[in-house]
Every structure is written in structure tokens, then in C-alpha cells.
Amino acid sequence: MEIRIAHLYPALLNIYADRGNIICLAKNCQWRGIDVVVDEFDLGKKPDWEAYDFFYLGGGQDRDQLLVCRDLAAMGSGLMEAVEAGAVLLAVCGGYQLLGEFYRTAAGETMEGVGLFRAYTVAGQRRCIGNVALESDMEGRRLTLAGFENHSGKTYLRDGQQPLGRVVAGFGNNAEDGTEGIIHKNAIGTYLHGPLLPKNALLTHHLLEKSLKHRYGPDAVLTAVEHALEDEALDVAVRLARR
Ligand code: GLN
């Protein structure tokens, strides 16, 4: 079995060691005997959207986001179509903002988003920085997730959109409404850096199982692996957030 991952804009969207998420995905595939292909796509390189099961965008500074924003616009609707067809996507912070409808920076510049997520982002007066913990409902399964956030953008979900979770400690999407992130089909946007996946083993499992189903159909099941160490790391992260 094989899972194919497209890492979008690794040279520009790469703050807070978000590349660790890719390493975590690849390791989790290897531990289960699943072959994994990770291809990187920087500015001007357009993936064959149908060839991938998992798309990843990390976080970035406003300056770099602007370059990515223009490039994403030039790529057309392939990413949206792939997600609508069931591909998995994880977008963190700057990447999350760019997949929404727009991002208005503190300098008053508006970056048009892809509109994959029905949400928009406006720069706030203060940065939301710190550890964050949330309770998530992942298709009926309650998950506690934790990470680290650092953003000035405040993201607001349009009515009816499903957040990734409810903030237990920290700021989340906008420090106002208690939501964090967004889920649309198998696509997740979130402010959780850290990187997110190494200490959130159940989320990693969920995303990889969806990737497998994308490639092999709804009956594909991902073997469980032991994750006691990851759970310990999650406990520490939750405790830090609650402090
Ligand atoms: N530039 C964005 C903000 O500050 C995203 C930052 C990030 O990706 N950490 O809101």
C-alpha cells in the first residue's frame, strides 16, 4: 500500500518546525509497512492534483504568504477539486489563512484566499501566542488536541462551518468565540503549530486512515500502532496550555 503526500510551499511556509508534521506522517506510514511518497512543490510548481492523497501547507510570515497567495491563485481550482473529491488536507496557520476567503493584514493589504474554507481572517491588535488545548469532535469521537499558536490574524468561520474544536485553553481562531480551526470534508485548517502531529497521535491516525481510504476505497483500514510516548507528550502540552 502507498500514500502520496504533496507538501506545498515548503520553502516559504515552514515556521515553527512544521516540517515535523511531514516527518511524523512518513514515520507513521513506515511503522505500518505503508510506502510513502512525499513530493515538494514550491512557487510555480503545480502538482498533478489527482495523484496525491494528502496535501500539506505550513505556517508563514505575511511577506511569504503574499507570494504563496499569488501562486495559489495562478494554480486554478485543482486543490479545491481534489478536496471535494475526498483528498486529505492539513493547513497550519499562514496556510490555513490562505485557504479561507481572504486575509486582511495589519498593513491593510488584502490577500485573496482560495475559498476552500468558508472563513476569513483579519489582523488583530495583539498577537495570540501560547500553548493551546482544545476538545474536538472527529466524526463522533472526542479528541483532546494541543499545540502552540502564534498569530495576529483572527479567523472567523461563516455560519454553519464546523470548527476543528472548542478551545479549552488558549486563543484559537479569534480569541472571541471559543472556536479553533475548521473542518471541511477531509480538510483541516488550524492554528496549532508545534508541530501538531507528533503529539496528537489520534489525529495523525485519523488523517492517515482518510488518506488510505482516498486511495483504496472506504473499506481500507489503518492498522493501529502503540502511541504511549505521543500521549505523554500530549498530556504535557495540555498541562502547559492550562497553566
Ligand atoms: N502571518 C500570520 C499571522 O500572524 C500567520 C503566522 C503564522 O503562520 N504563524 O496571523
Residues whose N, C-alpha, C, O or C-beta is under 5 A from the ligand:
A	BS01	LIG	G59 G60 Q61 D62 V92 C93 G94 N150 H151 S152 G153
